[in-house]
Amino acid sequence: MAKQLEKKHPLAIRWMHWINFPLLTLMIWSGMLIYWANPVYSIYIGNYELFKFFPPWFNDFFGIPFRLAEGLQLHFFFMWLFATNGVAYVIYTIASGEWRAIVPVPSSLKRAPLVALHDAHIVKEKPPQGKYNDAQRIAYTSVILMGVGSLLSGLAIYKPLQLAWLTAAFGGYQWARWIHFWLTVSFVAFFAVHVIQVVLAGWSNFRSMITGYDIVDAVETEAEPIAQKDEVIA
């Protein structure tokens, strides 16, 4: 069957997507350099510590210890670039109408589990979708809200005196730090799932985020019959 190009992702979306990826990676990395100085978070079952985030051996392996000042400088520098790119993305999606393809609809919560079951090959029938399926709508909208939460909680930690009202809105400095940390963990989890989904979707999906076009089956249209004129015999 013949193939044709179909426009999928606008240039602005692609640029901001690929700019955001390294920025967020650098934000997480520099955040780890900061976290080393006060690694207070673990997962407990009762009084038993099940898992400690970034134990000493992990920090030693990646050369993280004693880089607090470097981490602070990098984190605060890339924070403004991350925030600028995020604000530009939100403004563009609203102005261009792209938000309609991203924001969940009332039935998204009902259909999203069906998408997960289809991806797991438990349900054979693929749920109906537009540019993005319902699970993607929920995930992408959640990531935008997570970005807002990370920025605001980060500012509450960065300037707890100058922005005392913002720090208080998060429940105080310790709660703001707790929220900031777990939002970062959520970003890492999203990265992992997102990369797996991209791999499962195949090369075509990845290529469309670079070129902006997808290769689809051409839609064949029936040719209109040509009216034949009767010959006039003299």
Rosetta blueprint (number, residue, H / E / L):
1 M L
2 A L
3 K E
4 Q E
5 L E
6 E E
7 K E
8 K L
9 H L
10 P L
11 L H
12 A H
13 I H
14 R H
15 W H
16 M H
17 H H
18 W H
19 I H
20 N H
21 F H
22 P H
23 L H
24 L H
25 T H
26 L H
27 M H
28 I H
29 W H
30 S H
31 G H
32 M H
33 L H
34 I H
35 Y H
36 W L
37 A L
38 N L
39 P L
40 V L
41 Y L
42 S E
43 I E
44 Y E
45 I E
46 G L
47 N L
48 Y E
49 E E
50 L E
51 F E
52 K E
53 F L
54 F L
55 P L
56 P H
57 W H
58 F H
59 N H
60 D H
61 F H
62 F L
63 G L
64 I L
65 P L
66 F L
67 R L
68 L H
69 A H
70 E H
71 G H
72 L H
73 Q H
74 L H
75 H H
76 F H
77 F H
78 F H
79 M H
80 W H
81 L H
82 F H
83 A H
84 T H
85 N H
86 G H
87 V H
88 A H
89 Y H
90 V H
91 I H
92 Y H
93 T H
94 I H
95 A H
96 S H
97 G L
98 E L
99 W H
100 R H
101 A H
102 I H
103 V L
104 P L
105 V L
106 P L
107 S L
108 S H
109 L H
110 K H
111 R H
112 A H
113 P H
114 L H
115 V H
116 A H
117 L H
118 H H
119 D H
120 A L
121 H L
122 I L
123 V L
124 K L
125 E L
126 K L
127 P L
128 P L
129 Q L
130 G L
131 K L
132 Y L
133 N L
134 D H
135 A H
136 Q H
137 R H
138 I H
139 A H
140 Y H
141 T H
142 S H
143 V H
144 I H
145 L H
146 M H
147 G H
148 V H
149 G H
150 S H
151 L H
152 L H
153 S H
154 G H
155 L H
156 A H
157 I H
158 Y H
159 K L
160 P L
161 L L
162 Q L
163 L L
164 A H
165 W H
166 L H
167 T H
168 A H
169 A H
170 F L
171 G L
172 G L
173 Y H
174 Q H
175 W H
176 A H
177 R H
178 W H
179 I H
180 H H
181 F H
182 W H
183 L H
184 T H
185 V H
186 S H
187 F H
188 V H
189 A H
190 F H
191 F H
192 A H
193 V H
194 H H
195 V H
196 I H
197 Q H
198 V H
199 V H
200 L H
201 A H
202 G L
203 W H
204 S H
205 N H
206 F H
207 R H
208 S H
209 M H
210 I H
211 T H
212 G L
213 Y E
214 D E
215 I E
216 V E
217 D E
218 A L
219 V L
220 E L
221 T L
222 E L
223 A L
224 E L
225 P L
226 I L
227 A L
228 Q L
229 K L
230 D L
231 E L
232 V L
233 I L
234 A L
